[in-house]
């Protein structure tokens, strides 16, 4: 968690990585916690040189035909 300063008061910034199929559950949890919450969703596939290894392409697992 990172502390920051918003336009009107202090804020807490939390970054997390979740599977896409868990997003709706997380959204409900966030809104239950704070009706006025501000959050940003970003696709991790757009990141480069991070700690997440590139996924092999699905076709790389297949053997070429004879």
C-alpha positions, 0 to 999 in steps of 0.5 A, a space after each residue: 500500500 502506498 499513501 498519497 495526497 489527492 485533490 482534497 485529502 490523503 488517499 491510500 493506493 493499493 495495487 494488486 494482480 488478479 485473474 480476470 474471472 475474479 474481477 466482478 467479485 473484487 468490484 463488489 467487495 470494493 463498492 461494499 467497502 466504500 460507495 465512492 471508491 475510485 479504482 482503475 483496471 489495467 490489463 497486465 499483458 500490456 506490461 513489459 520487463 516485470 516479474 510476470 513471465 511472458 506466456 507461451 503462445 498456444 501454438 508453440 505447444 503443438 508439434 508441426 504435422 508430418 
